């Protein structure tokens, strides 16, 4: 090779550039471990004695689902407000780094050492922002070794950009890591290399191939000479672009974390708001419209009042009511309101009834994650007497939700405008292929309904 990156890059490394390597180290350690925990490699015998490797999803992979940011914010994070504050600060630093990288992308050098010097100046001039991001990633890793993965998700980076920047990192403490690894990771962040190839080597190969094509059958014994300046000029464009991409996707990851936090807080605020459900039930019982696809009233649950075969069938009916909402757009079942829209409450031993309802859903709903939230709320009847109602809040599932029937088979109910129908798993799954997380977006429609009914 005309340019020797291993030798040339010695001038690049300094505390600021190595800090970038440490940032990516935390992320790659989380990514490496996440892959190990979410896939199982199974060797299978093939014809002629050959062996191949196939991947299978683990139970942990089913828990996480296809959207790791959603999983972390909604299921793992214990202090969402602290996460929001720290993410906002890190986002500001990442955005500053992005702006500086964008300015760098507009330059070009005819010397590889000058290119490396520009990258070093970039890091040293933005060392404060780099330290802010490193502290954020370190804080995430102290919470959970997997937490930094939310900065490297498929949702933001896509498969190609993730693959180009993927370096396997062992599950060790950062103090135990080989110092050379931080250099390698810093090169990835700065765009100097992909997972397997230096950018300058790739550029030299591409220019050489172009020259060979132009020769078009001429004497190929002639040595192809590529000017170092040509390599440096083209490489600088590629390297600075990849550097800008890294910080753009880092900033976008932080943006997506904040978006999910805002959605989560807004939805949780509605789900656990007595005032919201009181207003909703009051207005829904008074409206002249038929029940929306997003909600359904029930005077009681059969599982609470029936016995024998009727109770057994009631379990399936309740599970199918819930699954039908999850397979559609999500929604709520309001228990304690008659078909005539009179508030009567649920009565009985409330604690036992709620536990029984939860147990029934756990037994008969087949889905990887919990998509049901139960909320009790006191609502006045027509005489102004408070009655305790139960709101069963069901998310729109990102995959098909099945119901275990009494005979051991499964059904896939879905709520349509004409009522509940049962369809195949494939028919339920097809419209959901673009979904990456379970959603409560129907709450916006309910909130709008409450607002419009005022």
KAGI-V749471 format. One record per residue. RES is the residue in one small letter. PSI is psi as a letter, one per 20 degrees, with the letter a starting at -180 (NA if undefined). D_CENTER is the distance of its C-alpha to the mean C-alpha in Angstrom with 1 decimal. Layout:
res psi d_center
RES PSI D_CENTER
RES PSI D_CENTER
This chain:
res psi d_center
x q 41.3
x g 42.8
x p 40.3
x n 39.5
x h 36.0
x h 36.4
x g 39.5
x h 38.6
x i 35.4
x h 37.4
x i 38.0
x h 34.4
x p 33.4
x r 33.8
x h 32.0
x g 29.7
x h 28.6
x h 28.2
x h 26.0
x h 23.6
x h 23.9
x h 23.1
x g 19.9
x h 18.7
x g 20.2
x g 18.0
x g 14.9
x h 16.5
x g 17.7
x g 14.3
x g 13.2
x g 16.5
x h 16.4
x g 12.9
x g 14.4
x h 17.6
x i 16.1
x i 14.1
x q 17.0
x p 20.7
x p 23.2
x p 26.2
x p 29.4
x p 31.3
x p 34.9
x r 35.7
x q 39.0
x k 41.4
x j 39.9
x q 36.8
x q 33.5
x r 29.9
x p 26.5
x q 24.0
x q 20.6
x q 19.6
x p 16.5
x r 17.2
x h 17.0
x h 14.5
x h 12.2
x h 12.9
x g 12.1
x g 8.6
x a 8.0
x j 6.3
x o 2.6
x h 3.4
x g 3.5
x g 4.6
x g 6.4
x g 7.9
x g 9.1
x h 10.4
x h 11.6
x h 12.4
x p 13.5
x h 17.2
x n 18.0
x h 15.7
x h 18.5
x g 19.1
x g 15.5
x g 16.0
x g 19.4
x h 18.6
x h 15.6
x g 18.0
x g 20.6
x h 18.5
x g 17.4
x g 21.1
x g 22.0
x h 19.5
x h 20.7
x g 24.3
x h 23.6
x g 22.2
x g 25.4
x h 27.6
x h 26.0
x h 26.5
x h 30.1
x h 30.5
x h 29.3
x j 32.3
x r 34.8
x q 36.4
x q 38.6
x j 41.3
x p 41.2
x g 38.5
x h 39.6
x h 39.3
x g 35.8
x h 34.9
x h 36.7
x h 34.7
x h 31.4
x g 33.0
x h 34.2
x g 30.8
x g 29.3
x h 32.4
x h 32.6
x k 29.0
x h 29.2
x g 28.5
x h 25.1
x g 24.3
x h 25.3
x g 23.2
x g 20.0
x g 21.3
x h 22.0
x g 18.6
x h 17.1
x g 20.0
x g 19.4
x g 15.8
x h 17.3
x h 20.1
x g 18.0
x p 16.3
x h 16.6
x i 13.0
x g 11.7
x i 12.3
x h 9.7
x i 7.2
x j 9.7
x l 9.6
x q 6.5
x h 7.7
x h 6.0
x g 8.5
x h 11.1
x r 11.7
x h 13.7
x g 17.0
x h 16.2
x g 14.3
x h 17.3
x h 19.8
x j 18.6
x p 18.0
x o 20.7
x p 20.8
x p 21.5
x q 23.2
x m 22.3
x r 25.0
x q 25.7
x h 25.7
x i 29.4
x i 30.0
x q 28.4
x p 30.8
x h 31.3
x h 31.3
x h 27.6
x h 26.8
x g 28.9
x g 27.1
x h 23.7
x h 25.3
x h 26.6
x g 23.2
x g 21.9
x i 25.1
x j 25.0
x i 28.1
x q 26.7
x a 24.0
x h 23.3
x i 26.8
x p 28.9
x q 30.3
x h 30.0
x h 33.7
x g 34.6
x g 32.6
x g 34.4
x g 37.8
x g 37.2
x g 36.2
x g 39.3
x g 41.5
x h 40.4
x g 41.1
x g 44.6
x h 45.3
x h 44.5
x h 46.8
x h 49.6
x m 49.4
x i 51.9
x r 53.9
x o 55.1
x j 51.9
x i 53.9
x p 53.7
x p 51.1
x p 48.3
x p 48.1
x p 45.1
x p 45.6
x h 43.4
x h 43.0
x g 41.5
x g 38.9
x g 38.1
x g 37.8
x h 35.4
x h 33.4
x h 33.0
x g 31.4
x g 28.9
x g 28.2
x h 27.9
x g 25.5
x h 23.2
x g 23.5
x h 22.6
x g 19.5
x g 18.2
x h 18.7
x g 17.4
x h 14.0
x g 14.1
x g 15.1
x h 12.5
x g 9.7
x h 11.8
x g 12.2
x h 8.7
x g 8.7
x h 12.0
x g 11.2
x h 9.0
x g 11.8
x g 14.4
x g 13.1
x g 13.0
x g 16.4
x g 17.9
x g 17.1
x h 18.1
x h 21.2
x g 22.2
x h 21.6
x j 23.8
x o 26.2
x g 29.7
x g 30.9
x g 28.3
x h 29.0
x g 32.7
x g 32.7
x g 30.7
x g 32.9
x g 36.1
x h 35.4
x h 34.1
x i 37.2
x i 39.4
x q 38.0
x i 40.1
x q 37.1
x r 36.2
x p 33.1
x r 29.9
x i 27.4
x i 25.2
x r 27.7
x p 30.5
x q 33.3
x p 34.8
x g 37.9
x r 37.0
x p 35.3
x h 37.7
x i 36.4
x h 37.9
x i 41.3
x r 42.1
x r 43.4
x c 43.7
x h 42.5
x h 41.6
x g 39.1
x g 37.6
x h 37.2
x h 35.8
x g 33.0
x g 31.9
x g 32.4
x g 30.2
x h 27.4
x h 27.8
x g 27.8
x g 24.4
x h 22.9
x h 24.5
x g 22.6
x h 19.2
x i 20.1
x d 21.1
x j 19.6
x r 19.4
x a 22.3
x q 24.7
x p 27.8
x o 30.4
x p 32.8
x j 36.2
x p 37.1
x r 39.7
x h 39.8
x j 42.2
x k 39.6
x p 41.5
x o 39.7
x i 41.1
x r 38.5
x h 37.5
x a 40.3
x a 41.1
x n 39.5
x g 36.2
x g 34.6
x h 35.7
x g 34.6
x g 31.0
x g 30.8
x g 32.3
x g 29.9
x g 26.9
x g 28.6
x g 29.2
x g 25.6
x h 24.6
x h 27.4
x i 27.0
x p 23.4
x o 21.7
x q 17.9
x h 15.4
x r 14.2
x p 16.2
x j 16.2
x p 19.5
x p 20.7
x p 24.5
x p 26.2
x q 30.0
x p 31.8
x p 35.5
x p 36.7
x p 40.3
x a 42.3
x h 45.0
x j 47.4
x j 44.9
x p 44.5
x p 41.1
x p 39.5
x p 36.4
x r 33.9
x p 30.6
x p 27.5
x o 25.1
x p 21.8
x p 19.8
x q 16.2
x o 15.8
x q 14.3
x i 12.1
x r 14.7
x p 18.4
x p 19.8
x q 23.2
x p 26.1
x o 28.4
x r 31.9
x h 35.1
x j 36.3
x i 33.2
x r 31.8
x q 28.5
x q 28.3
x n 25.5
x q 26.6
x p 25.3
x p 26.7
x r 28.6
x h 31.0
x i 33.8
x a 32.4
x p 30.5
x r 30.7
x p 29.7
x r 28.2
x r 27.0
x g 23.7
x g 23.4
x h 24.4
x g 21.7
x h 18.9
x g 20.0
x i 19.1
x j 15.5
x h 14.7
x i 12.8
x p 10.6
x i 6.9
x q 7.1
x q 10.5
x q 12.1
x k 15.2
x h 16.2
x h 19.7
x h 20.4
x h 21.0
x h 23.6
x g 25.2
x g 25.4
x h 26.9
x g 29.3
x g 30.4
x g 31.0
x h 32.9
x i 35.0
x NA 36.3
